[in-house]
Amino acid sequence: MTALPTVSMLLPFTLLAPLVAMLLIVFLPKEETKTIKIVAAMGMFVSLALSIYAFFHYDQSLGGMQFTLTIPWIPDLGVNLAFGVDGLSLPMLLLTNLIGFSSIYASWNMDKRVKEYFILLLILIAGVMGTFIARDLFIFFLFYEIVVIPIYMMVIIWGSTKRVTKEYAGMKLTIYLLIGSAFLLVGMIALYLAAASNGNPTFMFDELAARQSLYSPAFQKIAFALMLFGFGSLISMFPFHSWSPDGYAGAPTAVSMIHAGVLKKIGGYGLIRLGVYVLPLGAKYWAPVIAVLAVGNVLYAAFIALAQKDLKYVVGYSSVSHMGYVLIAIAALNPTAATGAVAMMFAHGVMAALFFAMIGFIYEKTHTRNISELGGLAHQVPRLAIGFMIAGLASLGLPGTVNFAAEFTIFIGAIKVLPVQTILGVAGIIFTAVYILRTIANVLFGPRRPEWDHLTDIRGPELVPLVLLSFVIFLGGIFPNILLRLIDSGVTSSGLAKVLELVSQVKMGGLF
């Protein structure tokens, strides 16, 4: 394996690239809007290039955490500035940079307070990135909290006001995230104290998992419940999902892309990395509840999406529905389903980001997201229509897209353990096909409407999200092993597969 001279600095450099670009923008005059955008794009390009390098130079035969760096930060509390990636976190790192880079170009026509906008956007991207490369729970939580501040500011300043005001959307989103993080903080402290009962405090994920003998079954049930509420709210688990569609609708395009594409995935990633891996008995106990709520995600949100008239709300509720598949996979508690869960998070992130980018362009050009006011747009903006269709077909799991491979892997893993919930989940695909195909038909096709003849198709920088994200959707669909083999190595080498095998043999009373 070819390595960089300072391979341990690869992840810090990946994280620092957007932050360095942000600092450069701070010193640029606010009138230099084009220079600001170029600097932001260059910073994200460096970060994306480094994450692609890490993805293709990760040694799957060796497995485990690689590109690691550990610096003691608060030794008395056992806090380390520790970074690293494995087959579970590396796809999420790549996803963050794919969407982050695309979001810069989706915002290329931004003309309102451009300097502040790109400063906050780069902080947001770096914050999300930090959660996926952190190997220390304290650092993970720190980056998670950093994410909340720029999201709130970007929604209330640059958001759109349609069905809900941007102030309402920003406040609702922030309150839900903070309430979830409060429960997460309590669970984190409880876990830290339990792990430190041997006199050696630590926040390191691997160390916390290695000390499972210190966690009684009763403790695991309570601690996992706290984690479930915290991470479940973030992944928009039913019935704690209502903030999500409103947040999408009120946010500017780039924030919608990051929110749907990677912010939600922190919840799913956290449930797997911290919940299932560290507290497997708690996961076993609460799995029946997760499975039932997951079906609520898939079916309820799909039904609601059928009734929506606003494009962002259609995709917003669709996103809630798709997260139900991730939750079903987590509840199944087996390696195949876990692999499918991570693959689904990656696939949905790319698809949702492309969808929101295309919706953002539609709104920018037509000044409406109301489906009934649109129609026949494929006549005037064929390239935009292609991007919208690719996102829609990926959303319904068309074979040949990465979403199909992810969903199929989940169903194969979950059907063995949760046959009823899996069958209901498969039925949700039917409703997805209905609202996606109907939306495509009503927005893109039909007779040419003269009121849209003045529209210009996407071109230049606007093509970046379309080309890049579409390429990833089809590359992952045609060659799914590029993604699935890496994730499977993470499930196996991290010890998660062994934990799932052991917990499957444990008999304990569930709630249902």
TORTI-41825 format. One line per 2 residues: their letters; for each residue x, y, z of C-alpha. Coordinates in nm, 3 decimals, decimal comma, m for minus. Last residue first. Example, Ala and Ser with C-alpha at 12.3 -4.5 7.8 and 13.67 -1.06 7.14 Angstrom:
<vexzas>
SA) 1,367/m0,106/0,714; 1,230/m0,450/0,780 .
</vexzas>
This chain:
<vexzas>
FL) m4,287/m0,662/2,278; m4,059/m0,488/2,530 .
GG) m3,786/m0,748/2,507; m3,696/m1,006/2,765 .
MK) m3,349/m1,146/2,721; m3,192/m1,443/2,550 .
VQ) m2,835/m1,381/2,435; m2,718/m1,575/2,130 .
SV) m2,769/m1,281/1,895; m2,556/m1,073/2,131 .
LE) m2,252/m1,288/2,061; m2,283/m1,271/1,682 .
LV) m2,349/m0,897/1,692; m2,041/m0,840/1,909 .
KA) m1,830/m1,052/1,676; m1,953/m0,855/1,372 .
LG) m1,884/m0,524/1,551; m1,525/m0,620/1,628 .
SS) m1,392/m0,335/1,418; m1,240/m0,582/1,173 .
TV) m1,568/m0,741/1,067; m1,805/m0,445/1,035 .
GS) m1,524/m0,235/0,890; m1,429/m0,500/0,635 .
DI) m1,796/m0,519/0,537; m1,798/m0,144/0,480 .
LR) m1,501/m0,166/0,244; m1,648/m0,460/0,054 .
LL) m1,983/m0,283/0,021; m1,845/0,037/m0,129 .
IN) m1,628/m0,077/m0,417; m1,838/m0,393/m0,416 .
PF) m2,132/m0,197/m0,556; m1,973/m0,163/m0,903 .
IG) m2,267/m0,074/m1,128; m2,470/0,092/m0,852 .
GL) m2,181/0,260/m0,675; m2,053/0,401/m1,005 .
FI) m2,408/0,504/m1,097; m2,477/0,710/m0,786 .
VF) m2,117/0,839/m0,772; m2,135/0,972/m1,129 .
SL) m2,471/1,134/m1,057; m2,319/1,313/m0,756 .
LV) m2,025/1,453/m0,953; m2,205/1,548/m1,275 .
LP) m2,516/1,707/m1,125; m2,337/1,876/m0,833 .
VL) m2,074/2,022/m1,071; m2,317/2,141/m1,341 .
EP) m2,396/2,464/m1,159; m2,033/2,571/m1,201 .
GR) m2,084/2,613/m1,577; m2,441/2,546/m1,686 .
ID) m2,789/2,486/m1,552; m3,055/2,564/m1,811 .
TL) m3,182/2,917/m1,867; m3,550/2,995/m1,811 .
HD) m3,728/3,249/m2,032; m3,951/2,984/m2,189 .
WE) m4,103/2,908/m1,848; m4,424/3,108/m1,896 .
PR) m4,470/2,936/m2,235; m4,558/2,599/m2,077 .
RP) m4,459/2,303/m2,296; m4,707/2,021/m2,261 .
GF) m4,644/1,745/m2,005; m4,322/1,648/m1,836 .
LV) m4,078/1,783/m1,581; m4,270/1,886/m1,271 .
NA) m4,588/1,681/m1,285; m4,427/1,366/m1,427 .
IT) m4,129/1,375/m1,192; m4,359/1,431/m0,894 .
RL) m4,584/1,142/m0,997; m4,284/0,915/m1,044 .
IY) m4,150/1,003/m0,698; m4,485/0,986/m0,519 .
VA) m4,582/0,648/m0,664; m4,238/0,486/m0,658 .
TF) m4,197/0,572/m0,291; m4,537/0,420/m0,219 .
II) m4,426/0,094/m0,378; m4,092/0,105/m0,199 .
GA) m4,282/0,115/0,131; m4,398/m0,240/0,063 .
VG) m4,036/m0,350/0,104; m4,042/m0,198/0,451 .
LI) m4,361/m0,385/0,536; m4,186/m0,706/0,427 .
TQ) m3,885/m0,615/0,641; m4,100/m0,540/0,945 .
VP) m4,273/m0,877/0,916; m3,954/m1,077/0,855 .
LV) m3,746/m0,918/1,131; m3,457/m1,157/1,197 .
KI) m3,388/m1,339/0,872; m3,550/m1,067/0,661 .
AG) m3,308/m0,809/0,806; m2,987/m0,915/0,634 .
IF) m3,124/m0,973/0,285; m3,347/m0,665/0,312 .
IT) m3,056/m0,443/0,416; m2,834/m0,570/0,134 .
FE) m3,113/m0,505/m0,119; m3,156/m0,151/0,009 .
AA) m2,786/m0,073/m0,027; m2,748/m0,226/m0,375 .
FN) m3,060/m0,048/m0,498; m2,943/0,286/m0,358 .
VT) m2,612/0,260/m0,545; m2,799/0,285/m0,874 .
GP) m2,803/0,018/m1,144; m3,129/m0,128/m1,021 .
LG) m3,373/0,157/m0,942; m3,408/0,213/m0,570 .
LS) m3,700/0,456/m0,559; m3,467/0,737/m0,455 .
AL) m3,218/0,650/m0,729; m3,493/0,705/m0,986 .
GA) m3,575/1,043/m0,834; m3,215/1,161/m0,813 .
IM) m3,151/1,060/m1,175; m3,476/1,229/m1,281 .
FG) m3,389/1,560/m1,115; m3,041/1,556/m1,267 .
IA) m3,182/1,487/m1,614; m3,442/1,764/m1,572 .
LR) m3,168/2,013/m1,485; m2,993/1,917/m1,807 .
PV) m3,317/1,948/m2,006; m3,408/2,299/m1,886 .
QH) m3,668/2,444/m2,126; m3,857/2,138/m2,256 .
AL) m3,784/1,930/m1,943; m3,971/2,196/m1,746 .
GG) m4,308/2,071/m1,871; m4,478/2,140/m1,542 .
LE) m4,462/2,379/m1,248; m4,733/2,571/m1,064 .
SI) m4,899/2,254/m0,933; m4,567/2,131/m0,793 .
NR) m4,521/2,439/m0,575; m4,148/2,501/m0,539 .
TH) m4,162/2,851/m0,684; m3,921/3,126/m0,777 .
TK) m3,880/2,979/m1,128; m3,499/2,999/m1,169 .
EY) m3,381/2,989/m0,809; m3,659/2,747/m0,715 .
IF) m3,562/2,504/m0,990; m3,192/2,538/m0,903 .
GI) m3,265/2,462/m0,538; m3,477/2,164/m0,637 .
MA) m3,182/2,032/m0,841; m2,944/2,072/m0,547 .
FF) m3,203/1,919/m0,313; m3,229/1,606/m0,527 .
LA) m2,852/1,575/m0,572; m2,800/1,597/m0,195 .
AM) m3,077/1,343/m0,136; m2,917/1,092/m0,377 .
VG) m2,565/1,124/m0,237; m2,684/1,097/0,122 .
HA) m2,924/0,813/0,047; m2,644/0,604/m0,095 .
FM) m2,402/0,670/0,191; m2,663/0,608/0,460 .
MA) m2,782/0,301/0,273; m2,428/0,161/0,258 .
VA) m2,393/0,210/0,634; m2,724/0,031/0,697 .
GT) m2,652/m0,243/0,444; m2,329/m0,336/0,621 .
AA) m2,521/m0,347/0,949; m2,785/m0,568/0,785 .
TP) m2,518/m0,815/0,674; m2,347/m0,808/1,015 .
NL) m2,658/m0,884/1,224; m2,848/m0,675/1,476 .
AA) m3,181/m0,656/1,291; m3,267/m0,334/1,475 .
IA) m2,984/m0,150/1,299; m3,110/m0,269/0,959 .
IL) m3,466/m0,162/1,039; m3,329/0,177/1,147 .
VY) m3,145/0,224/0,818; m3,461/0,132/0,628 .
GM) m3,658/0,386/0,831; m3,409/0,652/0,724 .
HS) m3,564/0,619/0,379; m3,903/0,734/0,508 .
VS) m3,758/1,044/0,676; m3,581/1,128/0,349 .
SY) m3,905/1,086/0,154; m4,065/1,325/0,402 .
GV) m3,808/1,588/0,310; m3,809/1,501/m0,061 .
VY) m4,181/1,571/m0,083; m4,150/1,864/0,156 .
KL) m3,883/2,023/m0,061; m4,099/1,990/m0,371 .
DK) m4,400/2,157/m0,209; m4,740/2,001/m0,284 .
QA) m4,721/1,716/m0,034; m4,990/1,448/m0,007 .
LA) m4,786/1,149/m0,122; m4,502/1,251/0,109 .
IF) m4,734/1,198/0,405; m4,796/0,838/0,299 .
AA) m4,421/0,780/0,260; m4,358/0,932/0,606 .
YL) m4,609/0,695/0,763; m4,481/0,387/0,580 .
VN) m4,103/0,395/0,619; m4,074/0,592/0,941 .
GV) m4,353/0,402/1,116; m4,183/0,080/1,007 .
AL) m3,870/0,211/1,179; m4,070/0,280/1,495 .
VA) m4,163/m0,089/1,516; m3,805/m0,206/1,450 .
IV) m3,656/0,042/1,698; m3,894/m0,081/1,968 .
PA) m3,805/m0,445/1,899; m3,432/m0,356/1,908 .
WY) m3,455/m0,195/2,255; m3,340/m0,498/2,455 .
KA) m3,080/m0,614/2,202; m2,939/m0,262/2,174 .
GL) m2,908/m0,243/2,551; m2,728/m0,576/2,547 .
PL) m2,498/m0,447/2,272; m2,389/m0,129/2,454 .
VY) m2,049/m0,040/2,302; m2,093/m0,168/1,946 .
VG) m2,472/m0,127/1,922; m2,495/0,222/2,071 .
LR) m2,161/0,391/2,011; m2,061/0,294/1,658 .
IL) m2,398/0,174/1,532; m2,624/0,433/1,695 .
GY) m2,365/0,703/1,629; m2,347/0,621/1,258 .
GG) m2,725/0,637/1,229; m2,745/0,970/1,409 .
IK) m2,442/1,119/1,234; m2,614/1,013/0,912 .
KL) m2,879/1,277/0,965; m2,616/1,548/0,922 .
VG) m2,474/1,383/0,609; m2,695/1,412/0,302 .
AH) m3,021/1,543/0,437; m2,870/1,828/0,640 .
IM) m2,578/1,876/0,404; m2,799/1,912/0,097 .
SV) m3,060/2,117/0,283; m2,781/2,341/0,409 .
AT) m2,652/2,394/0,054; m3,001/2,475/m0,077 .
PA) m3,097/2,733/0,184; m3,297/2,600/0,479 .
GA) m3,666/2,656/0,550; m3,799/2,356/0,361 .
YG) m3,531/2,117/0,484; m3,581/2,221/0,846 .
DP) m3,957/2,184/0,812; m3,905/1,834/0,671 .
SW) m3,671/1,745/0,963; m3,838/1,897/1,265 .
SH) m4,131/1,654/1,240; m3,914/1,347/1,291 .
FP) m3,936/1,256/1,658; m4,226/1,012/1,598 .
FM) m4,061/0,839/1,410; m3,681/0,847/1,393 .
SI) m3,548/1,166/1,238; m3,181/1,049/1,228 .
LS) m3,103/1,326/1,477; m3,394/1,239/1,702 .
GF) m3,283/0,876/1,700; m2,927/0,977/1,795 .
GF) m3,038/1,144/2,118; m3,337/0,923/2,193 .
LM) m3,145/0,605/2,116; m2,841/0,719/2,314 .
LA) m3,059/0,776/2,620; m3,227/0,439/2,571 .
FA) m2,883/0,280/2,526; m2,775/0,412/2,866 .
IK) m3,088/0,278/3,038; m3,072/m0,070/2,884 .
QF) m2,694/m0,088/2,923; m2,717/m0,001/3,292 .
AP) m2,970/m0,278/3,354; m2,753/m0,528/3,168 .
SY) m2,453/m0,431/3,385; m2,170/m0,235/3,225 .
LS) m1,824/m0,312/3,364; m1,791/m0,630/3,155 .
QR) m1,838/m0,408/2,849; m1,493/m0,259/2,904 .
AA) m1,354/m0,328/2,555; m1,628/m0,118/2,396 .
LE) m1,533/0,191/2,598; m1,168/0,130/2,512 .
DF) m1,243/0,110/2,141; m1,452/0,428/2,148 .
MF) m1,192/0,631/2,338; m1,349/0,843/2,615 .
TP) m1,129/0,711/2,892; m1,091/0,709/3,270 .
NG) m0,865/0,442/3,428; m0,974/0,373/3,785 .
NS) m1,172/0,058/3,710; m1,495/0,257/3,755 .
AA) m1,391/0,475/3,460; m1,605/0,279/3,213 .
AL) m1,914/0,336/3,428; m1,834/0,706/3,464 .
YL) m1,783/0,748/3,089; m2,103/0,561/3,007 .
AI) m2,305/0,780/3,243; m2,144/1,093/3,099 .
MG) m2,224/0,985/2,743; m2,582/0,893/2,832 .
VL) m2,637/1,236/2,988; m2,476/1,405/2,688 .
LF) m2,690/1,209/2,444; m3,005/1,313/2,627 .
AS) m2,894/1,676/2,600; m2,788/1,624/2,236 .
GI) m3,142/1,520/2,146; m3,285/1,828/2,313 .
LL) m3,027/2,041/2,130; m3,106/1,890/1,790 .
YI) m3,480/1,926/1,843; m3,444/2,287/1,957 .
TL) m3,217/2,374/1,664; m3,452/2,235/1,399 .
KM) m3,753/2,407/1,554; m3,567/2,739/1,580 .
GA) m3,444/2,729/1,222; m3,782/2,625/1,080 .
YE) m3,967/2,891/1,279; m3,723/3,162/1,171 .
KT) m3,739/3,040/0,810; m4,114/3,086/0,815 .
VR) m4,325/2,784/0,735; m4,518/2,705/0,417 .
KT) m4,290/2,936/0,216; m4,011/3,138/0,365 .
SG) m3,666/3,057/0,232; m3,346/3,036/0,434 .
WI) m3,050/3,271/0,405; m3,055/3,441/0,747 .
IV) m3,270/3,214/0,969; m3,146/2,890/0,808 .
MM) m2,780/2,988/0,794; m2,770/3,098/1,157 .
YI) m2,931/2,779/1,286; m2,707/2,553/1,078 .
PI) m2,395/2,747/1,174; m2,455/2,689/1,548 .
VV) m2,572/2,325/1,547; m2,262/2,176/1,381 .
IE) m2,027/2,279/1,663; m2,229/2,062/1,902 .
YF) m2,156/1,751/1,694; m1,788/1,842/1,677 .
LF) m1,768/1,851/2,057; m1,967/1,528/2,090 .
FI) m1,719/1,339/1,872; m1,425/1,498/2,056 .
FL) m1,564/1,372/2,388; m1,637/1,029/2,240 .
DR) m1,281/0,985/2,115; m1,217/0,815/1,781 .
AI) m1,320/1,121/1,580; m1,315/1,085/1,200 .
FT) m1,691/1,083/1,149; m1,779/1,359/1,396 .
GM) m1,506/1,583/1,257; m1,651/1,579/0,906 .
VG) m1,982/1,718/1,035; m1,800/2,006/1,202 .
AI) m1,581/2,071/0,898; m1,887/2,097/0,673 .
LI) m2,062/2,337/0,912; m1,752/2,553/0,950 .
LL) m1,722/2,569/0,570; m2,088/2,674/0,535 .
LI) m2,053/2,938/0,808; m1,761/3,108/0,633 .
FY) m1,933/3,065/0,296; m2,244/3,252/0,408 .
EK) m2,058/3,524/0,598; m1,864/3,622/0,287 .
VR) m2,162/3,599/0,052; m2,386/3,832/0,246 .
KD) m2,657/3,786/m0,019; m2,541/3,705/m0,372 .
MN) m2,545/3,324/m0,383; m2,514/3,214/m0,747 .
WS) m2,240/2,961/m0,671; m2,438/2,803/m0,386 .
AY) m2,488/2,466/m0,562; m2,118/2,497/m0,645 .
IS) m2,018/2,506/m0,278; m2,276/2,236/m0,200 .
SF) m2,104/1,996/m0,440; m1,777/2,014/m0,247 .
GI) m1,959/1,957/0,083; m2,165/1,675/m0,066 .
LN) m1,863/1,482/m0,190; m1,670/1,580/0,122 .
TL) m1,930/1,450/0,364; m1,979/1,131/0,161 .
LL) m1,606/1,059/0,166; m1,601/1,092/0,545 .
MP) m1,915/0,877/0,574; m1,758/0,607/0,357 .
LS) m1,449/0,617/0,586; m1,649/0,584/0,908 .
LG) m1,769/0,224/0,893; m1,480/0,069/0,700 .
DV) m1,229/0,233/0,931; m1,119/0,587/1,002 .
GF) m0,893/0,758/1,253; m0,864/1,067/1,471 .
AL) m0,783/1,110/1,839; m0,751/1,439/2,024 .
NV) m0,754/1,250/2,350; m0,965/1,294/2,664 .
GL) m0,886/1,061/2,955; m1,013/1,305/3,216 .
DP) m0,674/1,364/3,378; m0,505/1,345/3,037 .
IW) m0,694/1,641/2,886; m0,551/1,661/2,531 .
PI) m0,343/1,351/2,469; m0,265/1,338/2,093 .
TL) m0,371/1,034/1,890; m0,344/1,015/1,510 .
TF) m0,471/0,728/1,300; m0,459/0,689/0,922 .
QM) m0,612/0,346/0,988; m0,863/0,201/1,233 .
GG) m0,935/m0,165/1,176; m0,887/m0,359/0,856 .
LS) m0,564/m0,527/0,752; m0,701/m0,688/0,437 .
QD) m0,904/m0,374/0,371; m0,595/m0,154/0,354 .
YH) m0,735/0,197/0,302; m0,561/0,347/0,002 .
FF) m0,875/0,393/m0,212; m1,084/0,567/0,052 .
AY) m0,791/0,762/0,202; m0,701/0,907/m0,138 .
IS) m1,067/0,995/m0,199; m1,072/1,171/0,142 .
LA) m0,757/1,364/0,050; m0,903/1,478/m0,283 .
LS) m1,229/1,584/m0,117; m1,045/1,794/0,144 .
VF) m0,830/1,960/m0,123; m1,138/2,030/m0,336 .
MG) m1,322/2,167/m0,032; m1,052/2,428/0,025 .
MA) m1,036/2,511/m0,344; m1,414/2,562/m0,362 .
AV) m1,412/2,794/m0,061; m1,123/2,994/m0,212 .
IK) m1,307/3,017/m0,545; m1,628/3,133/m0,377 .
IT) m1,450/3,406/m0,182; m1,263/3,517/m0,495 .
KT) m1,594/3,556/m0,679; m1,746/3,754/m0,394 .
EE) m1,461/4,004/m0,361; m1,694/4,273/m0,217 .
KP) m1,671/4,119/0,130; m1,300/4,199/0,140 .
LF) m1,094/3,885/0,214; m0,947/3,832/0,560 .
VI) m1,227/3,604/0,685; m1,214/3,418/0,352 .
LL) m0,861/3,302/0,431; m0,980/3,171/0,767 .
MA) m1,260/2,975/0,599; m1,018/2,826/0,347 .
VL) m0,800/2,714/0,638; m1,108/2,561/0,801 .
PA) m1,206/2,383/0,478; m0,857/2,225/0,454 .
LL) m0,821/2,156/0,828; m1,033/1,843/0,838 .
TF) m0,857/1,674/0,548; m0,520/1,789/0,688 .
PL) m0,613/1,636/1,025; m0,714/1,315/0,843 .
LM) m0,391/1,279/0,646; m0,163/1,371/0,936 .
SV) m0,100/1,009/1,042; 0,007/0,934/0,684 .
TP) 0,306/1,163/0,709; 0,508/1,053/0,406 .
LA) 0,187/0,946/0,228; 0,141/0,577/0,187 .
TM) 0,144/0,335/m0,104; 0,000/0,000/0,000 .
</vexzas>
